Amino acid sequence: MSISLKALRVNAEMSRPEVIEKLEKEKGIVLSLGTLTNYENKVTSPDIATAKALASIYGVAVDDISWGI
Protein backbone atom coordinates (compact mmCIF):
# COMPACT_ATOMS: atom_id res chain seq x y z
CA MET A 1 0.00 0.00 0.00
CA SER A 2 1.32 3.45 -0.84
CA ILE A 3 0.58 6.85 0.63
CA SER A 4 0.54 10.26 -1.03
CA LEU A 5 3.11 12.95 -0.35
CA LYS A 6 0.41 15.26 0.93
CA ALA A 7 -0.83 12.65 3.40
CA LEU A 8 2.73 12.06 4.60
CA ARG A 9 3.24 15.79 5.11
CA VAL A 10 -0.07 16.23 6.94
CA ASN A 11 0.65 13.19 9.14
CA ALA A 12 4.05 14.71 9.95
CA GLU A 13 2.24 17.92 10.93
CA MET A 14 4.41 19.98 8.60
CA SER A 15 3.55 22.83 6.28
CA ARG A 16 4.90 22.93 2.73
CA PRO A 17 7.35 25.73 3.66
CA GLU A 18 8.61 23.60 6.56
CA VAL A 19 9.24 20.66 4.22
CA ILE A 20 11.06 22.92 1.77
CA GLU A 21 13.23 24.34 4.55
CA LYS A 22 14.02 20.87 5.92
CA LEU A 23 14.95 19.58 2.46
CA GLU A 24 17.38 22.45 1.98
CA LYS A 25 18.93 22.36 5.46
CA GLU A 26 19.19 18.60 5.88
CA LYS A 27 19.50 17.32 2.33
CA GLY A 28 20.85 20.28 0.34
CA ILE A 29 17.89 20.14 -2.05
CA VAL A 30 16.25 23.41 -3.05
CA LEU A 31 12.59 23.32 -4.14
CA SER A 32 10.06 26.03 -4.77
CA LEU A 33 6.65 25.96 -3.15
CA GLY A 34 5.12 25.42 -6.60
CA THR A 35 7.34 22.44 -7.31
CA LEU A 36 6.45 20.72 -4.03
CA THR A 37 2.78 21.47 -4.66
CA ASN A 38 3.07 19.89 -8.12
CA TYR A 39 4.62 16.76 -6.58
CA GLU A 40 1.83 16.56 -3.99
CA ASN A 41 -0.86 17.06 -6.63
CA LYS A 42 0.79 14.47 -8.91
CA VAL A 43 1.28 17.00 -11.71
CA THR A 44 4.98 16.16 -11.89
CA SER A 45 7.31 13.68 -10.21
CA PRO A 46 10.62 14.43 -8.51
CA ASP A 47 13.96 13.16 -9.68
CA ILE A 48 15.29 10.17 -7.75
CA ALA A 49 17.49 12.24 -5.41
CA THR A 50 14.55 14.42 -4.40
CA ALA A 51 12.27 11.40 -4.06
CA LYS A 52 14.79 9.74 -1.73
CA ALA A 53 15.15 12.94 0.30
CA LEU A 54 11.39 13.33 0.69
CA ALA A 55 11.04 9.68 1.71
CA SER A 56 13.81 10.14 4.26
CA ILE A 57 12.19 13.22 5.77
CA TYR A 58 8.92 11.36 6.19
CA GLY A 59 10.58 8.16 7.42
CA VAL A 60 9.32 5.90 4.64
CA ALA A 61 10.79 4.05 1.66
CA VAL A 62 10.51 5.62 -1.81
CA ASP A 63 8.39 2.63 -2.85
CA ASP A 64 5.89 3.45 -0.09
CA ILE A 65 4.98 6.79 -1.72
CA SER A 66 2.27 7.07 -4.33
CA TRP A 67 3.83 9.24 -7.04
CA GLY A 68 0.87 8.96 -9.39
CA ILE A 69 2.71 9.67 -12.63
C-alpha positions in Angstrom: 0.0 0.0 0.0 1.3 3.4 -0.8 0.6 6.9 0.6 0.5 10.3 -1.0 3.1 13.0 -0.4 0.4 15.3 0.9 -0.8 12.6 3.4 2.7 12.1 4.6 3.2 15.8 5.1 -0.1 16.2 6.9 0.7 13.2 9.1 4.1 14.7 9.9 2.2 17.9 10.9 4.4 20.0 8.6 3.6 22.8 6.3 4.9 22.9 2.7 7.3 25.7 3.7 8.6 23.6 6.6 9.2 20.7 4.2 11.1 22.9 1.8 13.2 24.3 4.6 14.0 20.9 5.9 14.9 19.6 2.5 17.4 22.4 2.0 18.9 22.4 5.5 19.2 18.6 5.9 19.5 17.3 2.3 20.8 20.3 0.3 17.9 20.1 -2.0 16.2 23.4 -3.0 12.6 23.3 -4.1 10.1 26.0 -4.8 6.7 26.0 -3.2 5.1 25.4 -6.6 7.3 22.4 -7.3 6.4 20.7 -4.0 2.8 21.5 -4.7 3.1 19.9 -8.1 4.6 16.8 -6.6 1.8 16.6 -4.0 -0.9 17.1 -6.6 0.8 14.5 -8.9 1.3 17.0 -11.7 5.0 16.2 -11.9 7.3 13.7 -10.2 10.6 14.4 -8.5 14.0 13.2 -9.7 15.3 10.2 -7.8 17.5 12.2 -5.4 14.6 14.4 -4.4 12.3 11.4 -4.1 14.8 9.7 -1.7 15.2 12.9 0.3 11.4 13.3 0.7 11.0 9.7 1.7 13.8 10.1 4.3 12.2 13.2 5.8 8.9 11.4 6.2 10.6 8.2 7.4 9.3 5.9 4.6 10.8 4.1 1.7 10.5 5.6 -1.8 8.4 2.6 -2.9 5.9 3.4 -0.1 5.0 6.8 -1.7 2.3 7.1 -4.3 3.8 9.2 -7.0 0.9 9.0 -9.4 2.7 9.7 -12.6 
